[in-house]
Amino acid sequence: MVNIMWICSEFSIESPLVGGNFVPERSLSISMNLLEKITMGKTKVPETKVPRSPVCWFEICDSVSRRFKFDSDGQLSVKVLEDPRPVFNRMIESFLNKFFPAGYPYSVNEGYLRYTQFRALQHFSSAALSVLSTQSLLFAAGLRPTPAQATVVSWILKDGMEHAGKLICSNLGARMDSEPKRWRILADVLYDLGTGLEVLSPLCPHLFLEVAGLGNFAKGMAVVAARATRLPLYSSFAKEGNLSDLFAKGEAISTLFNVLGIGAGIQLASTVCSSIPGKMIAGPLLSVIHIYGVVEEMRAVPVNTLNPQRTALIVADFLKTGNVSSPADLRYREDLLFPGRLIEDSGNVKVGRGLHKVVKPSELRNWKEMFPEEKFLICRGSKSTDLLLEHDATGQDALKGWLVAAYASSVEDSAHGSSHGVLNQAYEKMGTVFPWFLAELQNKGWHADRFLDGAASRFSLSHSSSR
C-alpha cells in the first residue's frame, strides 16, 4: 500500500471508476500504463562524465611571468612564459637556490648571510693552507712531491689522525653544547697550530715523526671539535624547522670553497710557495685570514640556547631596561674567549661549583628550607653569588635562581639586611615578574627548557639529608 501510494505520488494515475461503475477495459489500460511507468522508473540513465577543463593561472614575480596549470590527471605543471631579467640575475637566483635554503631570507634567522660569507672565507683559506703544509711535510720526509700529490696525501694524513682526536675529545661534548662558538674557534686555532707545525717540519727533518705526529694530532682534535659544534650552530638559524635544508646547503658551500681553496693552494705551491721562505710568508697570512673568518662567522650566529653567559646578559638587560633581549641582540656581545667572566649587572652569579665547596654540611638544611619547592640553592658571598642547581633542573629553574640572585644583589646594595631576609624579598619580587619574563623570553626565540652549563657540578639531595 505504501509503495502504491509512493508510485501514485510519482505518477498521475486515472481512476478506473466511471460514474461510480467499475470498467474492466479501463482498469487494464491503467495497469499497462502503470507497468510501463514502473519499468521506466527502474531503468537508470547512464551518467556521462563531463570532462573537467584544466585549471590554469598566471603569476608574475620579479617581472618573471609563469603559468601554473593543473592537468586533468591532477598534475601541476609550471612554465616560464617571459623572463626579461639579465643573465647575471638568473645566475644569482640559480646560485641562491643551490647554496641557500628554500625560502631564503625569510626561512632563516638574522645573521645567516654574514655567517655564510665568513664561512666561505674560512674554508677557502684553510684548504689553501692545508696544501702548503702537506707539501712541507713531504719535503721534510725527503720526498719531492708535486702539488697534486700533496693534495691527495693531505686527505690520508688528516683521516688517519681523526680517530685519535675522537678519543681525546669524547668527554668534551657537554662543554661544546654550552659554548659552541668558543669551541669552534678553538678548533680552528688547533687546526692552524697543527698546520703550522707541518709547514715548519722541513726546518728540522731529523724530528719529522715528532713534528708531523703532533701536528696531525692537533688537526685531528680540531676536526672532531668542528664537527661536534656544527649542529648547534645550524640549529640557531633554523626558523621553520628546515634544519636538514640548512645543513645540506651549508655543506655545499663548504665543499665549493674547499675545492677553490685547494686550487689556490696548488697554484701557490707551484709558484711563490715552492720554497720554505715563501711558505713562511704565505702560511701566517693565510692563518690570520682563516682565524679572522671563523671569529666573524661565530659572532654572526644567534645561538638561542641558555648557558651561563647568555643568561647573565639576558638578566642584566632585563634589570636595566625591563626588556628581554633576543638572540640576535646578544650575538655580538658574547665574550668568545672568556665566557666565564662575572657580570656585575646580573648579580655576579657563578654557576657550577660543587656543593661541598659552597655550603657547609651543617647549613645545608637551612639553605634548602629557604626555597623548598625550587630546584636551586643560592649562597651569597662577598664578591660573587653561587647558584647551585639540582641534577634535573631546567632552564626555567636556572632563570628563577638567577633572577633571585640579581634582585638580592640590588636589594642589598640599596638597603642592608640579613642574608635570608634579602633573599626572601628577592624571591617574592621574582615571583611577580617571572610569568611575563618567561613568556617574553620564549616569544623572542629562546629555548628555556634546558640550561646548558657544560660540565658544571650539580647536586641531588637524598631524603635523609634534606630532613
C-alpha positions as CSV (number, residue, x, y, z in Angstrom):
1,M,0.0,0.0,0.0
2,V,2.8,2.3,0.8
3,N,4.6,1.5,-2.4
4,I,1.5,2.2,-4.4
5,M,0.9,5.5,-2.7
6,W,4.6,6.4,-3.4
7,I,4.1,5.4,-7.1
8,C,0.9,7.3,-7.2
9,S,2.6,10.2,-5.8
10,E,5.2,9.8,-8.5
11,F,2.9,9.2,-11.5
12,S,-0.5,10.6,-12.2
13,I,-3.0,7.7,-12.5
14,E,-6.6,7.9,-13.6
15,S,-9.2,6.2,-11.6
16,P,-10.9,3.0,-13.2
17,L,-14.3,4.2,-11.9
18,V,-16.6,5.9,-14.4
19,G,-19.8,7.3,-13.0
20,G,-19.3,5.1,-9.9
21,N,-19.1,1.9,-12.0
22,F,-16.0,-0.3,-12.5
23,V,-14.8,-0.5,-16.1
24,P,-12.5,-3.6,-16.8
25,E,-11.1,-2.2,-20.0
26,R,-10.1,1.0,-18.5
27,S,-8.6,-0.9,-15.5
28,L,-6.5,-3.0,-17.8
29,S,-5.3,0.1,-19.7
30,I,-4.4,1.8,-16.5
31,S,-2.5,-1.3,-15.3
32,M,-0.5,-1.4,-18.5
33,N,0.4,2.3,-18.2
34,L,1.4,1.8,-14.6
35,L,3.7,-1.2,-15.5
36,E,5.4,0.9,-18.2
37,K,6.0,3.8,-15.9
38,I,7.4,1.5,-13.2
39,T,9.7,-0.1,-15.7
40,M,10.8,3.3,-16.9
41,G,11.4,4.4,-13.3
42,K,13.7,1.4,-12.6
43,T,15.8,2.0,-15.8
44,K,18.7,4.2,-14.9
45,V,20.0,6.6,-17.4
46,P,23.8,6.2,-17.7
47,E,25.7,9.1,-16.3
48,T,28.0,10.8,-18.6
49,K,31.2,12.3,-17.0
50,V,31.8,15.8,-18.1
51,P,35.5,16.2,-18.7
52,R,37.0,18.8,-16.4
53,S,38.8,21.6,-18.0
54,P,42.4,22.1,-16.8
55,V,42.8,24.8,-14.0
56,C,45.2,27.4,-15.2
57,W,46.5,30.6,-13.7
58,F,49.4,33.0,-14.2
59,E,51.8,34.5,-11.6
60,I,54.2,37.4,-12.1
61,C,57.1,37.7,-9.6
62,D,60.1,40.0,-10.0
63,S,59.0,40.6,-13.7
64,V,59.0,36.9,-14.4
65,S,55.8,35.5,-15.8
66,R,54.9,31.9,-15.0
67,R,51.9,29.8,-16.0
68,F,50.7,27.2,-13.5
69,K,48.3,24.5,-14.7
70,F,46.6,21.5,-13.1
71,D,46.1,18.9,-15.8
72,S,43.1,16.7,-15.9
73,D,45.0,14.0,-14.1
74,G,45.8,16.4,-11.2
75,Q,49.5,17.1,-12.0
76,L,50.8,20.6,-11.6
77,S,53.0,21.9,-14.4
78,V,54.9,25.2,-14.4
79,K,56.1,27.0,-17.4
80,V,58.1,30.3,-17.6
81,L,56.5,32.5,-20.2
82,E,58.6,35.6,-20.0
83,D,61.8,36.3,-18.1
84,P,63.2,39.7,-19.1
85,R,65.9,39.6,-16.4
86,P,69.5,39.8,-17.4
87,V,71.5,36.6,-17.5
88,F,73.5,37.8,-14.4
89,N,70.3,38.0,-12.3
90,R,69.3,34.5,-13.4
91,M,72.7,33.1,-12.4
92,I,72.3,34.8,-9.0
93,E,68.9,33.1,-8.5
94,S,70.3,29.8,-9.5
95,F,73.2,30.2,-7.1
96,L,70.8,31.1,-4.2
97,N,68.7,28.0,-5.0
98,K,71.8,25.8,-4.9
99,F,73.6,27.1,-1.9
100,F,70.9,28.8,0.3
101,P,67.9,27.1,2.0
102,A,64.5,27.3,0.4
103,G,62.6,30.5,1.2
104,Y,65.8,32.5,2.0
105,P,66.0,35.0,3.6
106,Y,62.6,34.5,5.3
107,S,63.3,30.9,6.3
108,V,66.4,31.6,8.4
109,N,67.2,33.8,11.4
110,E,69.1,37.0,11.3
111,G,72.9,36.8,10.6
112,Y,72.9,33.8,8.2
113,L,74.3,35.7,5.2
114,R,77.2,37.1,7.2
115,Y,77.8,33.7,8.7
116,T,77.9,32.2,5.2
117,Q,80.3,34.8,3.8
118,F,82.9,34.3,6.5
119,R,82.4,30.5,6.4
120,A,83.3,30.6,2.8
121,L,86.4,32.7,3.5
122,Q,87.4,30.3,6.3
123,H,87.1,27.2,4.2
124,F,89.0,28.8,1.3
125,S,92.0,29.9,3.3
126,S,92.0,26.6,5.3
127,A,92.1,24.4,2.2
128,A,94.9,26.5,0.6
129,L,96.9,26.3,3.8
130,S,96.4,22.6,4.0
131,V,98.0,22.0,0.6
132,L,101.1,24.1,1.6
133,S,101.5,22.2,4.9
134,T,101.3,18.8,3.3
135,Q,103.8,19.7,0.7
136,S,106.2,20.8,3.5
137,L,105.7,17.5,5.3
138,L,106.7,15.5,2.3
139,F,109.7,17.7,1.7
140,A,110.7,17.1,5.3
141,A,110.4,13.4,4.8
142,G,112.9,13.6,1.9
143,L,110.3,13.5,-0.9
144,R,109.8,16.0,-3.7
145,P,106.1,15.8,-4.4
146,T,104.2,17.7,-7.0
147,P,101.3,20.0,-5.7
148,A,98.8,17.5,-7.0
149,Q,100.4,14.7,-5.0
150,A,100.4,16.9,-1.8
151,T,96.6,17.4,-2.3
152,V,96.0,13.6,-2.4
153,V,98.2,12.8,0.6
154,S,96.6,15.5,2.8
155,W,93.4,13.6,3.0
156,I,95.2,10.4,4.1
157,L,97.1,12.1,6.9
158,K,94.1,14.0,8.1
159,D,91.8,11.0,8.2
160,G,94.4,8.9,9.9
161,M,94.6,11.2,13.0
162,E,90.9,11.8,13.2
163,H,90.3,8.7,15.2
164,A,92.8,9.7,17.9
165,G,91.2,13.1,18.1
166,K,87.8,11.5,18.7
167,L,89.1,9.5,21.7
168,I,90.6,12.6,23.3
169,C,87.5,14.9,22.6
170,S,84.8,12.3,23.5
171,N,84.4,13.7,27.0
172,L,84.1,17.3,26.0
173,G,80.7,17.2,24.3
174,A,78.8,18.9,27.2
175,R,81.2,21.8,27.1
176,M,80.8,22.1,23.4
177,D,77.0,22.2,23.8
178,S,77.3,25.1,26.3
179,E,79.8,27.2,24.3
180,P,79.7,26.0,20.7
181,K,81.1,29.3,19.4
182,R,84.2,29.2,21.6
183,W,85.0,25.6,20.8
184,R,84.5,26.2,17.1
185,I,87.1,29.0,17.3
186,L,89.4,26.8,19.4
187,A,89.0,24.0,16.8
188,D,90.3,26.3,14.1
189,V,93.2,27.6,16.2
190,L,94.2,23.9,16.9
191,Y,94.0,23.2,13.2
192,D,96.2,26.1,12.3
193,L,98.6,25.2,15.0
194,G,98.9,21.7,13.6
195,T,99.3,23.1,10.1
196,G,102.0,25.5,11.3
197,L,104.0,22.6,12.7
198,E,103.7,20.8,9.4
199,V,104.9,23.9,7.5
200,L,107.9,24.2,9.8
201,S,108.8,20.5,9.6
202,P,111.4,20.9,6.8
203,L,113.5,23.0,9.2
204,C,114.0,20.0,11.4
205,P,113.9,16.9,9.2
206,H,115.5,14.8,12.0
207,L,112.4,15.3,14.1
208,F,110.0,14.6,11.3
209,L,107.9,11.9,13.1
210,E,107.5,14.0,16.2
211,V,106.6,17.2,14.5
212,A,104.3,15.6,11.9
213,G,102.6,13.4,14.6
214,L,102.0,16.4,16.9
215,G,100.7,18.5,14.1
216,N,98.3,15.9,12.8
217,F,97.1,15.1,16.3
218,A,96.1,18.7,16.8
219,K,94.4,18.7,13.5
220,G,92.5,15.5,14.4
221,M,91.2,17.1,17.6
222,A,90.2,20.2,15.6
223,V,88.2,18.2,13.1
224,V,86.2,16.5,15.9
225,A,85.5,19.8,17.7
226,A,84.4,21.4,14.5
227,R,82.0,18.6,13.6
228,A,80.6,18.5,17.2
229,T,79.7,22.2,17.2
230,R,78.2,22.1,13.7
231,L,74.7,21.0,14.7
232,P,74.0,23.6,17.5
233,L,75.3,26.4,15.2
234,Y,73.0,25.3,12.3
235,S,70.1,24.9,14.7
236,S,70.4,28.6,15.6
237,F,69.4,29.6,12.1
238,A,66.6,27.1,11.6
239,K,63.5,29.3,11.6
240,E,60.9,27.0,10.0
241,G,62.1,23.5,11.0
242,N,64.4,23.5,8.0
243,L,67.5,22.1,9.7
244,S,68.2,19.5,7.1
245,D,68.0,22.1,4.3
246,L,70.3,24.4,6.2
247,F,72.8,21.6,6.8
248,A,72.7,20.5,3.1
249,K,73.2,24.0,1.8
250,G,75.9,24.8,4.3
251,E,77.9,21.7,3.4
252,A,77.5,22.6,-0.3
253,I,79.1,26.0,0.3
254,S,81.9,24.4,2.4
255,T,82.6,21.9,-0.4
256,L,82.7,24.6,-3.1
257,F,85.1,26.8,-1.3
258,N,87.3,23.9,-0.2
259,V,87.7,23.0,-3.8
260,L,88.5,26.6,-4.7
261,G,91.0,26.8,-1.8
262,I,92.7,23.6,-2.9
263,G,93.1,25.1,-6.4
264,A,94.6,28.3,-4.9
265,G,96.9,26.2,-2.7
266,I,98.2,24.2,-5.7
267,Q,98.8,27.5,-7.5
268,L,100.7,28.9,-4.6
269,A,102.7,25.7,-4.0
270,S,103.8,25.8,-7.7
271,T,104.9,29.4,-7.6
272,V,105.7,31.7,-4.7
273,C,105.5,29.0,-2.0
274,S,107.6,26.4,-3.7
275,S,110.4,27.2,-1.2
276,I,110.4,27.4,2.6
277,P,110.8,31.3,2.8
278,G,107.7,31.6,0.6
279,K,105.7,29.3,2.9
280,M,106.9,31.3,5.9
281,I,105.2,34.4,4.4
282,A,102.1,32.9,2.9
283,G,101.4,30.5,5.8
284,P,100.9,33.0,8.6
285,L,98.9,35.3,6.3
286,L,96.5,32.5,5.4
287,S,96.2,31.5,9.0
288,V,95.3,35.1,10.1
289,I,92.7,35.2,7.3
290,H,91.4,31.8,8.5
291,I,91.0,32.8,12.2
292,Y,89.5,36.2,11.3
293,G,86.9,34.5,9.1
294,V,85.9,32.0,11.8
295,V,85.7,34.6,14.5
296,E,83.4,36.8,12.4
297,E,81.5,33.7,11.4
298,M,80.8,32.8,15.0
299,R,79.9,36.3,16.0
300,A,77.1,36.3,13.4
301,V,75.5,33.2,14.9
302,P,72.4,34.0,17.1
303,V,72.6,31.0,19.4
304,N,69.2,30.6,21.1
305,T,70.0,28.2,24.0
306,L,70.6,29.3,27.6
307,N,74.1,29.0,29.1
308,P,75.6,30.9,32.0
309,Q,76.9,33.8,29.9
310,R,73.8,34.4,27.8
311,T,71.6,34.0,30.8
312,A,73.6,36.6,32.7
313,L,73.3,39.0,29.7
314,I,69.6,38.5,29.5
315,V,69.0,39.1,33.2
316,A,71.3,42.2,33.2
317,D,69.4,43.7,30.3
318,F,66.1,42.9,31.9
319,L,67.0,44.6,35.2
320,K,68.3,47.7,33.4
321,T,65.7,48.2,30.7
322,G,62.8,46.0,31.6
323,N,63.0,44.3,28.2
324,V,64.2,40.8,27.2
325,S,66.9,40.7,24.6
326,S,66.7,38.4,21.6
327,P,69.5,36.0,20.5
328,A,70.3,38.4,17.6
329,D,70.7,41.3,20.2
330,L,73.3,39.3,22.2
331,R,75.3,37.7,19.5
332,Y,77.9,40.4,19.2
333,R,78.1,40.9,23.0
334,E,79.2,37.4,23.9
335,D,82.8,37.0,25.1
336,L,84.1,34.2,22.9
337,L,87.4,33.9,24.7
338,F,86.5,34.2,28.3
339,P,82.8,33.2,28.6
340,G,83.0,32.6,32.4
341,R,83.6,36.2,33.4
342,L,81.2,37.6,36.0
343,I,78.7,40.3,35.0
344,E,78.0,42.8,37.8
345,D,74.7,43.9,36.5
346,S,73.3,40.4,36.7
347,G,74.4,39.8,40.3
348,N,77.9,38.4,39.8
349,V,76.4,34.9,39.7
350,K,78.7,32.0,39.4
351,V,77.3,28.6,38.3
352,G,78.8,25.1,38.5
353,R,80.8,25.0,41.8
354,G,80.5,21.9,43.8
355,L,78.0,21.8,46.7
356,H,80.7,20.8,49.2
357,K,82.8,23.8,48.2
358,V,80.0,26.3,48.8
359,V,77.7,25.1,51.6
360,K,78.8,23.7,55.0
361,P,77.1,20.4,55.8
362,S,75.6,21.9,59.0
363,E,74.0,24.7,57.0
364,L,72.6,22.7,54.1
365,R,69.2,22.1,55.6
366,N,68.7,25.8,56.3
367,W,69.6,26.8,52.8
368,K,67.3,24.2,51.3
369,E,64.4,25.2,53.5
370,M,64.6,28.8,52.2
371,F,63.1,27.7,48.8
372,P,61.9,24.2,49.4
373,E,59.9,24.0,46.2
374,E,62.7,25.1,43.9
375,K,65.5,23.2,42.4
376,F,68.3,25.6,43.2
377,L,70.3,26.9,46.1
378,I,71.7,30.4,46.3
379,C,74.7,31.2,48.5
380,R,75.8,34.8,48.6
381,G,79.4,35.6,49.2
382,S,81.4,38.8,49.5
383,K,82.4,39.1,45.8
384,S,80.0,36.7,44.0
385,T,76.8,34.6,44.4
386,D,76.9,30.9,43.8
387,L,73.9,29.4,42.0
388,L,73.7,25.6,42.6
389,L,71.3,23.6,40.5
390,E,69.8,20.2,41.1
391,H,70.6,17.5,38.6
392,D,67.1,17.7,36.9
393,A,66.8,21.5,37.0
394,T,65.6,23.0,33.7
395,G,66.3,26.3,32.1
396,Q,63.3,27.9,33.9
397,D,64.8,26.8,37.2
398,A,68.1,28.4,36.3
399,L,66.3,31.6,35.2
400,K,64.4,31.8,38.5
401,G,67.5,31.3,40.6
402,W,69.4,33.9,38.5
403,L,66.7,36.5,38.9
404,V,66.6,35.9,42.7
405,A,70.3,36.3,42.9
406,A,70.3,39.5,40.8
407,Y,67.4,41.0,42.7
408,A,69.1,40.1,46.0
409,S,72.3,41.9,44.9
410,S,70.3,45.1,44.0
411,V,68.3,45.0,47.3
412,E,71.4,44.6,49.4
413,D,73.1,47.5,47.6
414,S,70.2,49.8,48.4
415,A,69.3,48.6,51.9
416,H,71.4,46.4,54.3
417,G,69.7,43.4,55.9
418,S,70.1,39.8,56.8
419,S,71.0,37.4,54.1
420,H,67.9,35.3,54.4
421,G,65.6,38.4,54.5
422,V,67.2,39.8,51.4
423,L,66.8,36.5,49.5
424,N,63.2,36.2,50.6
425,Q,62.4,39.7,49.4
426,A,64.1,39.0,46.1
427,Y,62.2,35.7,45.7
428,E,58.9,37.5,46.1
429,K,59.9,40.0,43.5
430,M,60.9,37.3,41.1
431,G,57.6,35.6,41.5
432,T,55.7,38.7,40.4
433,V,57.7,39.2,37.2
434,F,58.7,35.7,36.2
435,P,55.5,34.6,34.2
436,W,55.7,37.7,31.9
437,F,59.5,37.4,31.8
438,L,59.3,33.7,30.7
439,A,56.6,34.4,28.1
440,E,58.6,37.2,26.6
441,L,61.7,35.1,26.6
442,Q,60.0,32.4,24.6
443,N,58.5,34.9,22.2
444,K,62.0,36.2,21.4
445,G,63.0,32.7,20.3
446,W,64.9,31.4,23.3
447,H,64.7,27.8,24.3
448,A,64.0,27.9,28.0
449,D,63.5,24.1,28.5
450,R,67.2,23.4,29.1
451,F,70.2,25.1,30.8
452,L,73.5,24.2,29.2
453,D,76.1,24.7,31.9
454,G,78.7,22.4,30.3
455,A,80.5,20.1,32.8
456,A,79.3,22.1,35.8
457,S,78.6,20.3,39.0
458,R,75.0,19.7,40.0
459,F,73.6,18.1,43.2
460,S,70.9,15.7,44.2
461,L,69.7,15.7,47.8
462,S,68.6,12.5,49.4
463,H,65.6,12.4,51.8
464,S,67.8,11.9,54.8
465,S,70.0,14.9,54.1
466,S,67.0,17.2,53.4
467,R,65.3,16.5,56.7
